Amino acid sequence: MSNLAGIDLGTTNSLIAFKLVQPEVVTADDNRAPERTLTPSVVAWEQNGFVVGEKARNQSVANPEKVVRSIKRLMGRDFDDPNVQEHLSQFSFKVTQHSEGAKNSISVWLDGKEYQPGDISAEILKKVVQNAQNYLRKQNRESQITHVVVTIPAYFNDKQRHATEQAIYKAGLDPIELLSEPTAAAISYGFKPDESDVVKTILVYDFGGGTFDCSLITAVENRFIESGKAGDLWLGGDDIDSQITKFVLKQVAQEWDIDIDSLIEKMPESQRLRFMRELSESAEQAKISLSGSNSAHIIPNTPLIDEEGMVVPVDVRITREQFEKMIEPMIDRTIAICLDALKFSDYPLEAIDIVLMVGGSSQIPLVQRKLRESFGKEKVVVHPRPMYAVAEGAAIVAASGIQKVITVGRDYFIELVDKPGHKIIERGEQLPVSKKHTFTTEADGQCLIHLKFFTSDQVSENINHREKNERIGDMWLVLDQPYPKGTEISLTAELDEKNSSLHISACLKHNPSVKLSTSFLRGNRDQITNERLEKLLEDINKDLILTEYGVKNISQIAAEIVRISQNMIGKDGTVILERKMEAEKKLRELQMISSRDNRQVQYYISTFKMVLELCPFLLSETQKSQMQDLVEKLQKAKEEQDLKDIQTYCQQAQVELENLLSSESRSSSLIQLILFTIEAIEIANHRDQTQANLMSSKLGQVLNAMERGNEDDANILLRELLPYVEHWVSQDREGSKIYTGIHS
């Protein structure tokens, strides 16, 4: 059906294909001749909106800061990711932290407007779909494309997969599947339903514009079984271009004896960006030329000007020998990654039937030569359509009943109180996978659980011998009521990389009917809400001495915030404004509780209420009236969150309390002793319940004797009570805390 299509959403180029009888790659008039199949993954902004493809690419030199390229490298990434920070200087467009996203989410800027990487990818998807619909219309096969298979690197983590899925929804499409690029290439090459008994083990070597991936796949008829995969998401044609660019700058610096980095840095920004963009374009052309020539010249049009205003000529010749020496370490790394995938899969080298090369960078002669040396000349095959293989495979999957067995690409971990990395899903397991785990709450009265998830980059660990964990998201679980320490929580982790990202469900182990509210946070506006909640809870635990009532009250508000945020984001990533406003209101309420002003308000309200309730017989009518009036005013100011009134009435309350306690009257001394006793009871409550109960009983007897006017009994009871009070008020106060962790 022509409403189904396969899309290769590439770093450098994107393309779309159908499978009717045979896979058919779409052409478009505005794509580059002669094939007109590749749509550059480049987005620019004009007065009437976005422009995508060749038209946007043509603006790269004239207005590089207004053109976004290689956006795939930023999908699902954190701003403080070391790789992002390392590559920032290579982006001609502005990249920042998102102003309204989570603290680590990324924004790109076009014409002064802020966009998420998924917004840009969505425009590329819209463009290739538009190309396809125009293509169908010309062939009198008009149809509305609604469902797509979109390919992604095999080594994408969960957060990057989710970002791609949201981009598909933003483009107005429904994802049939997110298909691994090497698997798509293998399907394109090995889909031969007529050869029923032919079994081939294929090592797919996919060296593209922005990423390198490899997968080990067994193909028979229409069945494709994946045994393992590995990759490097920062190794591709862009990085080769960058190496050529560095080579050129080094040659110019040596020839003219100049500090070229300083010179470029001092250029006007627009001129600097234009020069670097032209240099990169020239480097890319040289790379392509060197596949068929022994040398190439790199000559950008924008001049390099020295500090005296003189033109510094940039005309550098690069030989194929220099080029190959430069990129050989990159190729060696790709081979090491392939060997890592084989080692993990327990496949000996001789078990491989075919090493299938796809992707633009696979067409470099040195790449092909090195692979033949490593895996055997007879096994290495360049796909007959290396630039189209991935899109063709996606189209075959979209149109037919391909049977696939896919494996998990990375280990998935959860952070626990007693174990920073508890594995919940293991690399190499067959999908779909569902794993049950049991955890326990860390404290009495706990009703919130905060989970942090991450994946490990085993390729970096195995090849670079450097541990690298990537945070993929957070989740808050809300218990239906406070539970005792050690309450068992049953957590199920489900992963089906074909149809969705990591999914977590949870319930009470002893009562599975009690389902826990869950929502995965991956950097959208809902995560900001929960980041603010996390910070507020940290501040409350650090600054406040909480009673059990305080813990319960704060936990209830926090649980409401979590529930609201779990329904704040639509499936395309847009914010539901009404829910956002509800969450903001609850956050302000919690912030009020944690503020110094609120603590003062609560202190005076509770102190005056205790005095009025416990010993009104020690107060004059005027004192009672003033205290009751202040309690009402303070409560109203607190409810209305009126900071000016709060500060005014707190000052008045401070004067009233000082007058009450500073008098030399016996009533004043007794009230002060009563307040000290209340404080001692609160402290003892957390350490020695027996003594707390004893003091509480004695205080009741003292107050009873005072109210009856029996001073002798009151004095005897006070002398018995005083040593306990003196002991406990000298102790450091310990309050309850808000706990959100779990144990294994």
Secondary structure as UniProt FT lines:
FT   TURN            2..3
FT   STRAND          4..9
FT   STRAND          13..19
FT   STRAND          23..25
FT   TURN            29..30
FT   TURN            33..35
FT   STRAND          39..40
FT   STRAND          42..46
FT   TURN            47..48
FT   STRAND          49..52
FT   HELIX           54..57
FT   TURN            58..62
FT   HELIX           64..66
FT   STRAND          67..69
FT   HELIX           71..74
FT   TURN            75..76
FT   TURN            79..80
FT   HELIX           82..87
FT   HELIX           88..90
FT   STRAND          94..97
FT   TURN            103..104
FT   STRAND          106..110
FT   TURN            111..112
FT   STRAND          113..115
FT   HELIX           117..138
FT   TURN            139..140
FT   STRAND          147..152
FT   TURN            154..155
FT   HELIX           158..170
FT   TURN            171..172
FT   STRAND          174..180
FT   HELIX           181..190
FT   TURN            193..194
FT   TURN            196..197
FT   STRAND          199..207
FT   STRAND          212..220
FT   TURN            221..222
FT   STRAND          223..232
FT   TURN            233..234
FT   HELIX           237..256
FT   HELIX           260..266
FT   HELIX           269..289
FT   TURN            290..292
FT   STRAND          295..298
FT   STRAND          304..305
FT   TURN            307..308
FT   STRAND          311..312
FT   STRAND          316..319
FT   HELIX           320..345
FT   HELIX           349..351
FT   STRAND          354..358
FT   HELIX           360..363
FT   HELIX           365..375
FT   TURN            377..379
FT   STRAND          380..382
FT   TURN            386..388
FT   HELIX           389..399
FT   STRAND          403..405
FT   STRAND          412..414
FT   STRAND          422..425
FT   TURN            427..428
FT   STRAND          433..441
FT   TURN            444..445
FT   STRAND          446..456
FT   HELIX           458..459
FT   HELIX           460..464
FT   STRAND          469..483
FT   TURN            485..486
FT   STRAND          488..495
FT   TURN            497..499
FT   STRAND          503..508
FT   TURN            509..510
FT   STRAND          511..515
FT   STRAND          520..521
FT   HELIX           525..543
FT   HELIX           548..565
FT   TURN            566..567
FT   TURN            571..572
FT   HELIX           577..594
FT   HELIX           596..614
FT   HELIX           616..618
FT   HELIX           621..640
FT   HELIX           643..662
FT   HELIX           666..685
FT   TURN            686..687
FT   HELIX           689..707
FT   TURN            708..709
FT   HELIX           711..729
FT   STRAND          742..743
//
